[in-house]
Amino acid sequence: MVVLLLGLVGCGGGSDDGDDNVLGNERTTADVVVNDESPFYDPEKLEIPLNKDISFTVRNEGKKTHNITIPGFTIDMDVEPGKTIEIKLPAAGAPRDGFYLLYCKYHQFQGEATRLNIEG
């Protein structure tokens, strides 16, 4: 969606308060869209609460295979063109406030990386 972590392009989910990139208060899912051009991710960053299980979907609207790697959570998942995957972040995975890197292992050096903010 790491701050997300990700320079993203795409869709939002929909909280009524207009802050679609903050997870964990009223909603526990958020859509992240990835494509082949910078910015690669939409939204460009995600913030998640400390001590809550969070899940979000990542949809690839590009023509290339992309990847979501979050080393702090041992996540390494490919997203084929036109496909959607679900990322689950356990509450126990973020033991403190801070941020985690989120990147595409195939395009990281082209700038496809972001941060995921964890806030308590």
Order of alpha helices (4+ residues) and beta strands (2+ residues): beta-beta-beta-beta-beta-beta-beta-beta-beta
